[in-house]
Amino acid sequence: MSIVTDIKTLFEAGAHFGYPRARRHPTASPFLFGTKDRTDIFDLELTEKRLEAARAFVSSVVATGRQVVFVGGKHEAISIVKELAEKTGSPYVAGRWIGGTLTNFKNIRKRIERLQKLMADRESGELEKYTKRERLMIDREIEELLGRFGGLVNMSDLPGALYIVDTRHEETAVKEANQLKIPVVGLSSSDCDFAMVQYPIPANDTSVRSIRLISEGIANAVNEGKRAPQK
């Protein structure tokens, strides 16, 4: 998963493209180089610096033994977020963010434990004592719980940080993290509120190439943190 995230690589991935100027959030202005054909263009020197700062932070969080949750529910991001989170052993939400995932974590954890028990029972053959109809209902419950919480099974406590693709799209997750003072690392385009993100990465959050490039940089930082001596 090794990848170079210099300005040339960012440019080739189309990371410099923001949204049309009319959609610009005022807090995005300091990160812009200018406007071309009414489209905001990010200053990739700043993008590179912010990405490196975000990577250093993520690595430091993981080095303390805490987790970083990967979040991305828009269709361009779902498969990338799921793939990279699974490769790094990180919890993730690749789909709709369930309200209360952080702020009501105690109850969310109960649902995850229910999922783990049902899956263990199915694996061990414990469910054979039920009728065919009852097993069908349990299978349906497992599938529903997997769809909602499957990526969070290995998250036993609140995380040290969130990595979010498109902080505007994932506004609920950002608000919950802010409420609990959990730092947010966010791939944010020009329509996002940068004031809500502690470690913003100003770049194109709709291009698959841009999302993958930035997300792989964060995933590498997770792996680096795991290799570092425990703090």
Secondary structure, 3 states (H helix, E strand, C coil): CCCCCCHHHHHHCCCCEEEEHHHCCHHHHHHEEEEECCEEEECHHHHHHHHHHHHHHHHHHHHCCCCEEEECCCCCCHHHHHHHHHHHCCCEECCCCCCCCCCCHHHHHHHHHHHHHHHHHHHHCHHHHCCHHHHHHHHHHHHHHHHHHHHHCCCCCCCCEEEEECCCCCHHHHHHHHHCCCCEEEEECCCCCHHHCCEEEECCCCCHHHHHHHHHHHHHHHHHHHHCCCC
